[in-house]
């Protein structure tokens, strides 16, 4: 979802995603068409034993991110252990920043992976509203998380710092829509570039292989 299309999405969340430029049916992805090379590149700090980083930029309220998430999860299960993956919730507007803080508060508590899919399902399948701290406390409490401790994390300096870092990374990758995938601080792709969610993951495979070869 494009940042500038946020107000339109609120009015028409059920509309199908525009595919953008279509990816080539065969052959290697083309720079400038199915993926973008970053200039300057984004600094990457890898954990020991990791050789390549992939970043997903997303927003919990985005229907395209919801549709993409199970495909991404299946893709991650096929990756070798040297791939480092992180999710970055975008904070384009005050509305985006609400669930950005939700994500980082749960991460700080060690509950992020447990509730990640449940948050998506709650918003998109159960019509749960997570637009206030009180609504979030009620949701996490119903899913086995201490509500008081969640509120402390939600308001913490650590979460504020994580949100600031997410903004820096989003800006550095020049992300203006989600879902999008960044690779090693050098490239990014998205369904709007590649032609589909599935094709975006294929382009990511190509870029990861390129990084491993020194490209």
C-alpha positions, 0 to 999 in steps of 0.5 A: 500500500502506497503511503499517499494512498492511505486515506483511500485505503481507509475508504476502500480496504477491500479493493484489489491491489494494483499490480503495477508493472508486470514482471517478465515471465521468464529470465532474470529480474530486471533492475529498475523494473522488478527491483530497485538498487539503493544508492547509497546502500543501507548499512547492515549489521549481521549477527554471527553466522549470518551472511545476508539480511532480508527485511520486510516492511509491513503494516498490520492494517494493510490487507496486502500485508495480510495476504502476503504474510503466509507466503512469506512465512512459507518462504522463510521456512525454506531458507538456510540458517545464514539468512537473517530476517527482520520485520519492520512495521512502518510508521508513515502516519499517526495511524500506522504508528499505533500498531508499530508500537504494538509490534515493538512492545510485544517484541520487547516482552518476547511475545511478538512471534506468538501474537504476530499472526493473531494480530493479522487475523484479529484485524482482517478476519474478526474486525477487531479494532486496535486503535487505542492502547486500551483496545490493545491491552484488552486484545493482548490480555485475551491472548495470555499477555500481562496487560499492565506489563504491555502498557509499560512496554508500549510507553517505554523508551525502548519502544520509542527507540525501536520506532525511531530506528524503524523510521530511519530504516524505512527512509533509508530504503525509500519505502513508500508502500507495503509490503516491501522487501529489502535485501542486504541494504542494497536492493528492494522489491515488492509485488507492485514492482515484481507483479505479484506477491509470489513473484516478489519472493522469487525476485528476493531469491534472485537478489539473495543469491546475488548477494551471496555471490558478492553482487 
